Amino acid sequence: MNARRTARGLSLHAVVWLIAAFVVVPLIYAVISGFKSTGELTTNPFGLPEQWKIGNYTGILGDGMFWRQIANSAGIAIGTTVCTVAASAMAAFVLARYAFRGRELFYTLFTIGLMFPFAVAVLPLFLMLRTFGLLDNPLGVILPQAAFGLPMTIVILRGFFRTIPAEIEEAATMDGCGKLRFFWKILLPMARPALGTVSVLSVVASWNNFFLPLLVFNDPKWQTIPVGVQQFQGQYSTDFALVLAYIVLAMVPALAFYAVAERQLIGGLTAGATKG
């Protein structure tokens, strides 16, 4: 029995290490290749650089447009997350704690949104944004991203809100606490793990979004990092080492954010599973 358990543990560890290798090895390759010249990258694709070209990285870091793209992506991600979490928390509270006719129908409509692909809405969304003057405007990206993020966020928060015992709300009501005050003072603090989880998911989804900023922004000053990577690759298509350096630097903020938020994300998912 112990031998079987040990073999199972070793096989699981081997799978984990294999998956980690698929993720880490390309990252290490990209980082090292960013220090090479394009000629050396062709003749020596897998070895260490003979001469480390730090200028590939420092040149990008000295470019104001790169930092502007970082700021644009961060601002849009924060705005999207605030709108998504705020609207979803209020909707999930009503769908979880109130009993009224048609409640499950409304919830079903939100869940149907999970199956609605963004590509289907491209043309009507573009026409709507143009009608309201939201092209080349950060709100033209923030509001649609928030709308498409509502279904998943509501599903997660509603499930968490429903696990909070009704006795807590009854005790708060007996102490003179109204619905709004219960939501703001009691429910939201108790739901911090779930709120942290959906916030991390919203930030990551917004940061990685490429197609919507490409659709909305024509002015280069509003470009986000994913669009900037595509534009940079087109501009320096023959300088592979410089492109790899740009891609590595573009990944750093997302990797740093995930490293900080990983505990919050896993803790929220674990708390929700435990309560469920």
Salt bridges, closest charged atoms under 4 A:
GLU104 OE2 - ARG103 NE 3.37
GLU104 OE2 - ARG158 NH2 2.86
GLU169 OE1 - ARG97 NH2 3.07
GLU169 OE2 - LYS179 NZ 2.68
